[in-house]
Amino acid sequence: MILGSLVALVTPMNSDGSVDWAALKQLVEWHVAEGTHGIVAVGTTGESATLDVDEHLEVVRVVIEVAAGRLAVIAGTGANSTREAIELTQAAANLGADAVLLVTPYYNKPTQEGLYQHYKAIAEAVQIPQILYNVPGRTGVDMLNATVARLAGTPNIVGIKDATGDLVRGQELIGLVGDRMAVYSGDDATAIELILLGGKGNISVTANVAPGVMANACEAALAGHAERARELTESVAQLHQILFIESNPIPVKWALAEMGRMGLGIRLPLTVLSADAQPRVRAALSASGVL
């Protein structure tokens, strides 16, 4: 089981929108040095929606190569086509990913039965640990806890990223499936509390800019040291909010550029962080001690 702080890694890009491979490699090395426990490569924060298949898989390959077994690599392979999700998942398995993250099919809004059949088909088709991902605020579809419970125990399905931010619902989910699959937070603001309730880690946007703090906070929470975990996450609490001032990953990519970790490249239809928002993100970075 993969535990701890799992960064939802951005995909660095040049000003023309091409992938900045040198910056990507440097980010992976930084996360290794900072103690991040795992990297999600080309998840939704990694702009999976705008990378073509060849680029997508090359990013996964490079991250695996640079990580070299020093931390877990989870490949984002979700799609709103079950067939495409199976193909991407198989490709990630062939590349040597430790696991995959499968966002719920977006836009086509499947029923709960459709979600069940979608994930069951992927699990049956590809032999690799698979983490479900529910983020209704971005996809337009909400996978209910009852549906997750139906999938729990399915071979190859090992976890779920719950990005609802609803701790009552998260606690219920852990009670339903926690003995059969890992429950990860997908909401930085509530992640530590979910871990203290029995969650196994945090798939994090904030970890892109504060990897050491997030890794230490997750470790403390997993060890049951609630006061220490809350103290650590409080130090970056402003980031949990401000990094969503505009659509993710717009603010976090700008923040990393401000920190000198990469350039400002981002792909349309996303655009560089607006001038009005930049001072607020800069102030949060400074207040959190990462700038």
C-alpha positions, -999 to +999 in steps of 0.1 A: +000+000+000+013+035-009+011+058+021+016+095+027+020+126+006+014+119-031+020+150-052-004+156-081+025+168-102+022+196-127+036+191-162+061+219-168+059+235-202+078+260-223+063+292-235+051+275-266+032+249-246+057+221-253+067+199-224+098+211-205+116+178-200+145+193-181+122+211-156+101+179-152+132+159-142+143+186-118+109+185-101+111+148-096+145+151-080+133+179-058+104+157-046+127+129-038+150+152-018+120+167+000+106+134+012+075+132-010+062+096-008+048+093-043+042+112-076+010+112-096+022+118-132-002+133-157-032+134-134-057+161-140-033+186-123-008+174-149-030+187-177-039+152-189-068+167-208-046+186-232-016+162-236-018+139-265-013+102-259+023+101-269+032+130-246+011+116-218+030+083-218+064+099-223+058+121-192+049+089-172+080+071-186+104+100-177+090+103-142+094+066-137+129+067-150+140+096-129+123+084-098+142+051-102+123+034-074+130+061-048+093+069-045+061+055-059+049+066-093+012+066-100+001+073-136-030+092-143-049+070-168-085+080-165-107+089-194-144+093-202-140+064-226-137+030-209-117+017-239-093+046-238-088+042-200-080+005-205-055+013-232-038+040-211-038+018-180-022-010-199+005+013-213+013+026-178+016-009-166+040-017-194+061+013-185+064+001-149+041+024-130+035+013-094-002+021-097-027+042-117-052+068-108-086+067-127-107+098-126-145+093-130-156+096-166-164+133-172-191+151-192-210+120-203-223+117-167-227+079-164-251+064-139-239+047-107-242+014-126-222+028-155-195+039-131-194+004-115-191-013-149-165+012-161-141+005-132-149-032-131-139-035-168-106-017-163-098-038-132-105-070-151-085-059-182-052-047-166-031-062-139-019-031-120-030-016-087-058+009-094-069+039-075-104+053-082-108+091-082-140+110-074-139+147-080-175+158-087-167+195-087-146+190-119-162+161-137-199+166-133-204+131-119-204+119-083-195+083-075-215+076-044-200+057-014-224+028-021-209+024-055-173+025-041-184-002-016-196-024-045-161-021-061-142-027-029-126-061-030-124-062-068-090-075-077-066-047-087-087-019-072-067-008-041-078+027-033-099+058-039-090+095-040-119+113-024-118+150-035-152+159-021-138+176+010-167+163+030-153+147+062-186+132+073-188+115+039-151+105+041-155+090+075-185+070+062-164+058+032-136+047+054-161+027+075-175+011+044-143+002+026-113+009+047-106-027+054-105-035+017-090-004+000-071+027+009-089+060+011-068+090+001-078+126+005-079+147-027-087+179-007-056+196+009-077+217+033-092+186+050-066+160+042-049+158+076-083+153+093-092+126+069-060+108+076-066+110+113-099+094+107-082+064+090-072+077+056-039+065+041-026+097+025-032+128+005-030+133-033-020+169-031-018+201-051-001+220-023+027+194-022+038+209-056+051+240-038+055+227-002+066+191-005+085+188+027+058+203+049+031+181+033+052+149+036+059+156+073+023+165+080+011+132+064+037+112+083+026+128+116-010+121+109-004+085+099+015+080+132-014+095+151+004+127+162-026+149+156-013+181+172+020+180+152+002+172+119-023+201+124+005+225+133+024+216+101-006+219+078-016+251+095+017+266+083+006+262+047-031+266+052-033+297+030-019+277+001-047+252+004-071+280-005-052+303-027-040+276-051-076+273-063-082+311-067-084+302-104-089+268-121-063+243-111-035+241-122-033+277-132-023+291-097+001+263-088+020+265-121+024+302-117+036+297-081+062+272-092+074+297-119+076+324-092+097+300-071+120+295-101+112+258-105+098+261-140+086+285-166+051+299-171+040+275-199+005+263-198-018+250-225-050+265-238-078+267-229-060+273-196-041+306-194-014+321-171-027+334-137-043+368-140-025+399-130-051+406-103-046+372-087-008+371-088-001+393-057-025+372-036-007+340-046+027+356-040+016+368-006+005+333+004+037+318-008+057+343+013+034+338+044+039+300+041+077+303+039+081+286+006+090+317-014 
